[in-house]
Amino acid sequence: PYYNNKFFEPNSFYLHNNFNRVYEFAGSIFMDYRNNFGGDENSQSDNIVLYGHNMLNLTMFGDLRSYYNNYSFWENASFIELSSNYKDYDYVICGNAITSGSGDSDFLYWNMQEFNTEEDFDFFKSKLREKQVFDSGVDFEYSDKLLTLSTCCRNLDITSKHEDVRIVVLARAVRYGEDETVDVSKAYKNEKPKYPQLYYRKHGLTNPYKNDERWYPQEG
């Protein structure tokens, strides 16, 4: 979709408008307005972030919830193709995570389009690893171009109110000369992911991470 800050708000307009900028509840799948995905690959963002609604009819990013609760789904859908105006790119999925979508979260992945230093990348990687529900066994490094898919997580809604929780699927670009297959035997489930507080509250569990620095929300 096309952005023009004079006429509509970036990163919110396409939540409920289609590609033709006409109102539609399901909205569009759209890229963060701060991303660069042009023809010059050296200038492309380190981490392309795409947003879309988790629709019950599996349109938009409705399928992303299958990566959360259906392990076999990933085995049959472990690659993503993303097309720019200039080229088609293939990405392989590294893992997924359930995290808070609040601005007070300890993992503001939507603000991490560029890794200016290796320390910035290491922080992103460590947060993703501690929150991921499964690890596909596919590594990702500072030199890789990343793709982050983000949608709402309805699994943790406690009331009719939609909670501020996100499903995040991370992939990296297939490397030059790399075999485009995945060894599913290397994948494993994270037995103790760092879930948002809502997960522990919904399941009547004590949050083992509640005293961590910048934990959101602080709740007993």
N, C-alpha and C positions, 0 to 999 in steps of 0.2 A: 504493500500500500504506500501511497504518496503522503508525505508529511509537509505541512505548512503551518508553522507555529502562529501565524497571524490569524488563522481561521479556526483552529481546533487544538486541543491539548494533546501533546505527544504522550504515547503510552496509555491513553485512556479512550481516545476517540474511537479506535477500531475494536474496542471491547463490544460495542453494540452498533457498529456500522460495517457494511460489507465493503468489498474491494472498490465498488463504484461510489463509495461515500454516501450510501443510502442506508437509513436505519434498518437494522436487522438484529434481533435479540442475540442470535448466535455469534454475531460479529465476524471477525476475520482472524486468521493466524497472521501475526505481524511481528516484525523484528523491532527490537529496541531502537528508538530513534537515534541513539548515540552510536550505534554500530556502524562500521564501515565495511561494506561487502561489495566493493567496486571491482573494476577490471584489473587494477594494480594489486597483485596478491601480496606484495611487500607492505602495502598500506592497509590491508584488511585487518580488522580487529582480531585480537587474540582469542576472544570468546564471543561467538555470535549467540545472542539470547533471543529466543522466539517465545511468544506468548499465544495462548489460545484457551477458549473455554473447554471445560470438562463436560461435554454434552452427554445426556443420558442415551441419546440415539447413536452415540459413537462418532458423530461428526466432530469437526474441529479437532481438539486434542482429547476427545473422549476415550480413545484407545490407550492413552498414556496410563490410565489407572490400571490397565492390565499388567503393566510392568511392576506394579506394586503388589498385586495379590494373585498373579498367575505366572509362575516361574516359567512354565513351558511356552508361554507367549513370547518371552524374550528369545528362547532357543530357536524359534521360527521367524523372528523379526529382530535380528541383531544388527542390522545395518540401516542407515538413513541416507537418502539422497536429497540434497539441497541444491537448487538451481538458482543462480544469479542471472542477471541479464547477459552474462558473458561466458559462463561455463557451468557444467554440472560437477558437483563435489560429492564424494562418498565419505560417510562417517561410520565408525563402528562404536557401538554402545559400550561404555565403561562401567556404568552402574546407575543407581537411582537413589533418591533420598526423599524423605518427608521432612519438611521444615516449616518454620513460621514464615508468614508473608508480611509480618509487621515491620515497620521501620526501626523497631527496637530489637530486632532479631540479632543473634550473634553471627548470622551468615547472610549477608546482604549480597547474594549472588547476582542480583539484577543490577548492581552497581559495579560489577567486576568484568567489564568488557575488555579492559586492557590490563596486562600484567607488566608494569613498568620495571619491576625488578623480579629476580627469582624468588625473593622473599614474599612478594605479593602472590606469586603463583603457589608457593608452598603453603601459604595460609589458606588459599582457596582449596587446594588439594586436601589438606588435613581436615578442613571442615566438611568437605564432601565425604571423605572416608569415614569420619566418625558418625555421620548421619545416614550413610547409605544402608538400604535394606538388603541389597545384594551387590556383590562384586562380580562382574562378568569374567574376571581374570585378564581383562585387557588393560594394559598400563597406559598412562598418559604422562607426558613430560613437558618441561618448560618450553621446548621447541615446537610442540604440537599446536595446531589450531583446533580450538574446541567449539562444540556446539551444545548449548544448554536449552532444553525444552521445558517450559514451565506452564503448569495449569493448576487449577484449584483442586484440593483434596476433599471430597465429600465424605470419605470414610470416617472422619473424626467429628462430623457434625453431631452435636449432642441434642440440640433442639432444632426447630425449623430455621433458625438463624444460620446462615452460612458462615462458618468459622474461617479465620484468616490463616489457612494452612495451605501449603503448596506441595504438589508432586513435582519433583525435578528429575529429569533424565539427562545424563551427561554422556556425550559422545566425543570422539576425537577424529580428525581427518585421517583417512587411510593413508599410510605413508607410501612414498614412492617405492615401487617394486614389492610391496607387501602383499602376501597372499590374502585374498579377500574371503577368508573362511575364519571361523571362530572355533577354538577348541573348548567345547562346552564343559569338558571335564575339569577345567580350571576354575569354573565359577563356584561361588559359595555364598551362602546366606550369612549375613551379619547377625549373630545371636543377640547382640546388645547394642542396637543402633541408638543414637541420641535423638529420641523423638521429641516433638513439641510437648509441652505440659498437658495439652488436651488429651493426648493419647493415654497418659497415665491416669488422668482423672476419669476418662470414659471407661477404662478397664479396672478401676479401683486399685491401682498400683501406686506404690511410692516411687517418686521420681528420683533415681540415683544421681541425677545431674543438677538437682535444684539449686545447689549452692555454687555452681560454676560461675565464673566471671561473665558478666553480660548475659546471663540466662534470662530468657523472656518467655512467659511472664514470671516474675518472682511469686511463687505460690507454694504453700506448704505441702 
